[in-house]
Amino acid sequence: MTTIATFGKFIFGAAAIGGAVGYGSIASSPEGREQVSAHLSEAAVFMGLVRARSPQPGDSWGGCDDARAAGTAPIYSGEPGYRENMDGDGDGIACEPHY
């Protein structure tokens, strides 16, 4: 049983390394780098690490739900669309994510 488990770990490790090398090889061309960059950007937005859209001049939101739906939340003090009444705790960050 131990031999089978060890073999399974080896196969899983080899597959993971092969997948990483294969995915990395995509980035060897300009088109591949754009593809990898797009996937990483989508993942970063999904995980809440970056905004989908930076605030733009003239942005004005009816509330945080609208700003979140547009992908611009959170909005920092001094950025277009920031309003103190949207900053519930007064820390200079409006429409913070709910955790």
C-alpha positions in Angstrom: 0.0 0.0 0.0 2.9 2.4 0.8 4.4 1.8 -2.6 1.1 2.7 -4.3 0.8 5.9 -2.2 4.4 6.9 -3.0 3.8 6.2 -6.7 0.6 8.3 -6.6 2.4 11.2 -5.0 5.2 11.0 -7.6 2.7 11.0 -10.5 0.8 13.9 -9.0 4.0 15.9 -8.5 5.2 15.1 -12.0 1.8 16.2 -13.4 2.0 19.5 -11.4 5.5 20.2 -12.6 4.6 19.3 -16.2 1.5 21.6 -16.0 3.5 24.5 -14.7 6.2 24.1 -17.3 3.6 23.8 -20.0 1.7 26.8 -18.9 5.0 28.7 -18.5 6.0 27.8 -22.1 2.9 29.7 -23.3 4.6 32.9 -22.1 7.5 32.5 -24.4 5.7 34.4 -27.2 4.1 37.9 -27.0 0.7 36.4 -27.6 1.2 33.9 -24.9 2.4 36.6 -22.4 -0.8 38.5 -23.2 -2.9 35.4 -22.5 -1.1 34.6 -19.3 -1.4 38.3 -18.2 -5.1 38.3 -18.9 -5.7 35.1 -16.8 -3.7 36.5 -14.0 -5.6 39.8 -14.1 -8.9 38.0 -14.0 -7.7 35.9 -11.0 -6.5 39.0 -9.2 -9.9 40.7 -9.7 -11.8 37.6 -8.6 -9.7 37.3 -5.4 -10.3 41.0 -4.7 -6.6 41.9 -5.0 -7.2 44.6 -7.6 -10.1 46.5 -9.0 -11.7 45.6 -12.3 -11.8 49.3 -13.3 -9.9 52.3 -11.9 -12.0 55.3 -11.0 -12.4 57.7 -13.9 -12.9 61.5 -13.9 -16.6 62.2 -13.8 -17.5 59.0 -11.9 -20.4 59.5 -9.6 -22.1 56.6 -7.9 -25.5 56.5 -6.2 -24.0 54.3 -3.6 -21.4 51.5 -2.9 -23.5 48.9 -4.6 -23.3 50.9 -7.8 -19.5 51.4 -7.4 -19.0 47.7 -6.7 -21.1 46.7 -9.7 -18.9 48.9 -11.9 -15.8 47.3 -10.5 -14.3 50.5 -9.0 -14.7 49.7 -5.3 -13.0 50.4 -3.0 -12.6 54.1 -3.8 -9.9 56.0 -2.0 -10.0 59.6 -0.8 -8.9 61.9 -3.6 -10.0 59.5 -6.4 -12.9 60.3 -8.7 -16.2 59.1 -7.2 -15.1 59.2 -3.6 -17.6 60.8 -1.2 -17.3 61.0 2.6 -20.9 59.7 3.0 -19.8 56.5 1.3 -17.0 56.0 3.7 -18.8 54.5 6.7 -15.8 54.4 9.1 -14.1 57.6 8.0 -10.8 56.0 7.1 -10.5 57.5 3.6 -11.6 54.3 1.9 -15.2 54.3 0.6 -17.0 51.1 -0.4 -14.6 48.7 1.4 -15.2 45.0 0.7 -17.3 43.1 3.2 -15.5 40.1 4.8 
